[in-house]
Amino acid sequence: MSCSAYSTGAVDPLEQRIAEACDSLWDALVDPREAYLDDDGWWPAVGAIGQRGLGAGLAPLSEEQLAAVRLQCRELVASNEFAINGVENRISYLVGSGHAYHARARKGAAVDVALLDDVQAVLSEFLQENAWHARQQEIVRRLDRDGEVFLRVFASADGFTRVRFVEPDAVYTPKELARHEPASFGIHTEPDDVETPLGYYIDGEPVEARHIQHRKANVDANVKRGLPLYFPVRKNLRRVEKLLRNMSAVAEIQSAIALIRKHRSALRSGVEQFVADGAAESVEPRTGRVRRVAQYGPGTILDAPAGLEYDFPAAGVSAAGFVTVLQAELRAIAARLVMPEFMFTSDASNANYASTLVAEGPAVKMFERLQASLKNDDLRVMWRVIDNAAAAGRLPADVRRRIELQVTLPSLRVRDQLRECQIERIAYEKGVLSPQTWSLRLGLDYDQEQKNLALHRGEGPGA
């Protein structure tokens, strides 16, 4: 109860003065926690003793809180046009037309062509049967949307490998292990080594770590689960939705009203009669409501009698101020993605494609980092495919020591193809660049092209 409650009845002057002093102190009180108040309420405490949060410097999240955040970002990626555009552009630059995988002899190892052909056949079979190009795109989409990707690897008795996605919601800690810290967030690790998983709990059932590849993003290495790409800017995306909706609604209402007639000195009955005399009636079929509509053809000239004025509200519509605010919000979201504004908004009026995707541009550097990470994760899958084939006897047991995999990534920079060709030709003539690597850079299969050339010269079977 505040001190002001005592001032409601009859009190002496001294008590009144004390009550007023208490009220003034209460009004002037400043809660120091107000600096930590945002749209979602109070900030949780960071670094509390005995708590291990989702990441260093981030408010601790439980499995339930993480699932709620993931759901929010999933809704944004599914419904917000700008969020969709940002994710799709990242897929286009990171995956593009697809990555090419080529087996070649390891340095210093004696390898015959037959082994390289066998390895290439195993890789080609895996890429085709698992629709790897489409799966790569989905990996990037899931990583941005959910902050993590779980791939489960299945190996058949004949050495064929299949990969399937596991939903993040399916990875959780069973109730009986809820208080067991090494099994938190559905991932069982050593007590003192979070980075080495021992197993995963999928729908409550334990699965060995060797059958799961877990890719996570936007968190530290010693954090078990990832965070969605739009986690820091999900409020900005919601504000953009509301602002764009309100702008469109206001413009729609203003443009729908063609004109307003102002009767300065007429009574209500006179105005109603004036409207009825100059309008045609129409009945709405669903509501039965009668509407009076006046038709004005092109070039109509209105003559206003005395006391009647015409006002056109659409002439005062000015969305420039709102557009500036909208662009500021979108620029903040694009900054989170480390992408030029036009890549996120599809508004090319403020940027030039050729000057943005240069070798030292921030967007290119960011995409190169993401491509390198995607490449390394994909290579681990490819080696798993080769190991499974070797375990089934389709490949030699020492295949890892004899070959290595070469990955060709889509180019990120604006290319001067003639200049690149000249550089590659010089490298080829000097013995620095092999014909096989040159073919990969051109997006060609070297072995197939050699067969085509032999057929063209009339040297191959069927010539």
N, C-alpha and C positions, 0 to 999 in steps of 0.2 A: 504494500500500500504506500503510495507516495505521500509526501507531507501535505500536498494540496488538499487531501481528503479532510483534514481538520479545519479547513477554512469555509466549509459549507454552512456551518451553524453560526450562532452568535458568539463571538470571541472578543476578548479584550484587544486593544491596539498592539500590545507587545506580542501576543500570540499571532496576530495577523501579520506583523512584520517578519516573524520567524518563518511563517508559512510561505510568504512571498520570497524570502531569501532562499529557502529550499527549492522552490519552483524555479528560480533563476539558475541555481546550480544544476538542477536536473536538465534544464533546457540546454545548458552549455556543455553538458557531458559529451565527450567524444570517445567512442569505443575504438581502441587501437586496432581491433580486428577488422574494421571496415575496409582496410587496405587489401584484405584477403577475401573480399566478398565479390563474387561474379554472378553471372546469370544462373549458374547451377547451384548456388548456395555457398556455404563456407568451404574454403580450401581445406582438404585433409592435412593433418600434420605430416611432415616429411622427416624421415630419419628417426622415428620414435624407437626407443630401446625395445629390442625383442621383435621388431617387425622387419621383414624382408620384403621390400616392395617389388614391383614389376621391373623397375630399372632405376639406376642411380640418378638422382635429381628429379625423379618423377613421383607423383603421389602414389602410395601403395594401392594396388588394385587386387581385388580378390578375383576368383574365377568367375563369379557372378557379374562383377563390375566389368571385367574384360569382355564377357559375352554381351553385355548391354552396349558397350562401346562399339563392338564389332557389328552388332545389329544396326546401330545408328548409321555407321559408315556404309553398310550394305544397302540400306535404304537410299542413301544419297547417291551411290554409284548406280543404283537401279532406276532412279527417278530424276535426278538433277542433271540437266543437259550439260552444264559446264563440267561437272565431275566425270560424266561419261566421256566427254571430249578429251579431258586430261588423261584419263586412263588409256583410251584408244590411241592417242598420239604416242604415249610411251610404248605401247605394244608395237606400233608401226616402226619406231626407231630402234627398239631393242631387238625385236624378232625380225621385222621386215619380211622379206620373201623366204626367210628360213636360214638356218645355219647348215653349212656343209661339213661333213665329217669324212676324213680320208685317213686310211691306215698307211703308215710308211715305216721303213726300217729304222730302228733305233741306232743312234750313232755307235759305231764299233761293233755292231751285231751282224752276223751272217744270216741273211733272210732271203729265201727264194720268192719268186713272184707268186707261186701257188699259195703260200701262207698269207700273203697280203690280199690275194683274191678271196681266200676263205674268210678272213676277218672282215673284209669289206662286204661280203655276202651276209654275214651274221648281222652287221650293223644295218645294212639295207633292209633286211627282213624285219628287224626291230622297228626301224623308222616307219616302215610302211604299215605293219600290223598294228602299231600303237598310235597311228596318225600323229606323229611326233610334231609336225609343224603346227597343227591345230592345238595340240597339247601344250606346246611352248607358249602360244598366245594365252591360253587359259592359265598357265602358271603365272605369267606376268599380271594378268587381271586379278587372280586370286591373291597374289602377294601384295598388290596395291590395295585391294578391297578389304582383305582380312588381316594383312600384316604378316601372314605366314601361309605356308603350303606344306601339306603332308602328302607324300607320295609313298604308296605301299608297293613293294616289289614282289612279284610272284614268279618263281622259276619252275618250269615243268621238268619232267624226267628227261626229255630229249634236249634240254638246254635252252629252250626258248623262254624269253623273258617278257612278262607283261607288267605294266605299271598302271595303277589306279589311284584316284584321288581319295583322300580321307577328309571328311568335313571337320573343321576345327571344333565344332560343337560336340563331335563324337569323342574328342580327346579330353577326358576329365578324370579327376581322382575319385576312385570308389569311396563310398561313405566310410567303410571300415579303415581307410587309410587317410582320412581327412586331417588328422593331427600328426601325420608322419611327414615331416618337412622334406625329406628326399623324394617323396612321391607327389609333391605339389604340382598343380596345373596339369595333371595327367601325364607327367614325364618323370620316370624314376631315374635318379642319378646317384652317383656317389655322394655321401654327406658333405665332402669337402671339395667336390669337383663338379660344378653345375654344367660345365661345358661337355662332359662326356656322358651321354645318356646310356643307360643300361636297358631300358625298355619303355614302352608307351602303353597307356591304358586306353583302349579303343572300345567304346560302349561298355566300359567296366571290365573288359577282358585284357590280360597282359599280352603284349606282342614284343618280341625281341627287337632290339634296336637295329639289328642288321637288316631287318625287313622294311624299315621306314627311313625315308629321307625327309628331314624336317628343314625347310628353308624359312627363315624369319627375317624381318626387316624392321628398321627404325628403332632398334633397341641395342643395348650393349651385349657383348658376347656371353657374359655371365647371367643373362636374363633368359628364362625358359621359354617365354612366348613372345611373339612379335606384336607390333601395334600397326593399325591401318595407316595408310598414307595420309588420309584426310583427318586423322585424329586431332591435330592442332588447329585445323581450320574448319571443322564441321559447323561451328557457329557462324562463320563467315558465309558458308554455303547456304545455310538456312536464311540468313539475312538477305542474301542475293535473291533467293527464291521469293521471299516476301516483298522485297522492294520491286522486283520485276513484275510480280503479280499486281501490286498496288498501282504501279505506274500504268500498266495496261488497263486495269479496271477504271482508273480515273480518266484516261484518254478515251476509253470506250464510252463512258457515260457522257463526257463532254462532247464527243463527236456525234453521239446519237441524238442529242438535242440540237436541232437545226437552228432554231431561233426562239426567243422569248419576247412576247408582246407585252408591253407595259401600258396598262390603262390608268392614267394618272388620276382621273376624277370619276371613274365609273364605279357603280355599285356592283356587288357580286352577282346579283341577278342579271344585270345588264351584260356583264362579261360572259356569263354562261350562255346567254341568248346569242351574243355575238359569235361565240365559238360554234354554237349549234347551227347558226345560219351559214357559216362559211366552211363547214366540214362535212365529210361523208362518214356515215356510221359503218362500223364493222364489228362483228361479234366474234369473240374468241371461242372456238369450239369446246375447249376443255373447261374453261371457267364460266362461260356465258357472259363474261363482262363486255360491256359495250365500249368501244373505243372510237373516238372522233379523230379522223385523220384528214389533214389538208394536203392536197397534191400541188406542188409547185414545179412546173416544167422548166427546162433550160431557158435562161435569159428572162425569167419572170421579174417584173418590176412591181414592187409593192408601194402602194400609195397609202400613207398613214393619215387618218383623219385627225382632227384636233384632239389633243390629249392622249394620243396613242404613239408609242415609241417601239422600235424593234431593237433587240439586243442579240448579238451572235456570240454565245459563250465559247464556241470552238476557236474563235480568233484569239482568245487569251491563253490557249494551251501552250505551255513552255516546259518541255521535258528536259531541257539542257542541264538544269541544276541537279535533277535526279540522276541523269546519265553520268554526271561527274562522280557522284557518290557511288553509283554502281561500278564504274570503272576502277575506283579506288579499292573497293572490296575485291573485285576480280584480280587486281594487281597483287593484292596481299596473298591471295590463294596461289597465284602463279609463282610468287616468290617462294612459297613453301615447296613447290614442285621443281624449283630451279629451272624454270622454263620461261622463254620469252612470252610476253602477254599474248601475242597473236597465236601461239601454239595452244594456249588454253582457251581463248575466247573466239578463235577463228576470225578475229578482226585484224586484217593485215594493213590497216591504215596507219598504224603507229610503228611498223617495223618492216624491214626488208629481209626476205628469206636468205638471199645470197650473203648479206652482211652479218647475219645471225649465226649461220652454221659454218663458221670459219674454224680453222684448226685450233685457235686459242680461245674460242668463245666459251663462256660458262656452260651453255647448254650442251655443247659437244663434249666438254670435259665430264659433265655429269653423266651423259649417255654412255661414254666410254667406260666410266666406272661401273655403271649398272650392267653394261654388256659383259665386262670382265667377270663380274660376279655370277651372272647368268651362265656364262661359258664354263666356269669352274664347276658349278653345280651340275650342269648338264654332262660334263666330262666324267664326273663320278658315276652318273647313271650309265654312261656308255661303257665304262670299265666294269661295272657290275654286270652288264650284258655279256661282255667278253669273258668274265670270270665264270658266269653260269654256263656258257657254251664250252669252256675249257673243262669244267667239272663234269660235264656230260660226255666228254670225249670228242666233241666236234672240233676243238682246237687243241694244240699242244699245251701241256701243263705249264710250260715256261714262256707262254706267249707274251706275258707282260714284260719280260726281260728282252724280248727280241723286237717288239714293235712299239710305236708311239702313235698317238692320234693327233692329227692336224685339224683345226677348226677354222673355217673361213666365215667371218662375220659380215653382215651387210655394212656398206660404207655409210658413215654419218656426215661426212663433209660434202660441200658442193664440189662436184668433180669436174675437172678439166680433162676429159677422157683422152684427148689427143696428147696432152702433155704427159699424162700418166703412162700412156702406151710407149711414148718415146723413152721415158725413164726405165720402164720394164724391159724394153728392147735392149737398151744399153746394159742393164744388169744381166740379161740373158747372154748377150754376146761376150761379156766379160767372165762368164761362168759363175756368176753370183746367184742367179735365179734359175731354177730348174723348169723344164717344160711342164711338169706336173703341177707345180705351184702356180705357174702362170695360167694354166688352164683353170685351176680353182678360182683364181682372182677374176677370171672372165665368166665364171659360172658354168664352166664346161666340164664334162667327164673326160679326162685325158684318154683312158683306155678305149672308151667308146668312140672318141674322135679319131684315134689311130685306126680302129677297125673301119670307120667310115672312109678315111683317106685311102686305105688299102683297097676297099671296094671301088672307090672312085678311080683308082689307077688300074683296076682290073686284076688285082693280085689276090683278093680274098675269095673264099668259097661263094659260089653263086654269081661271080662276076660275069 
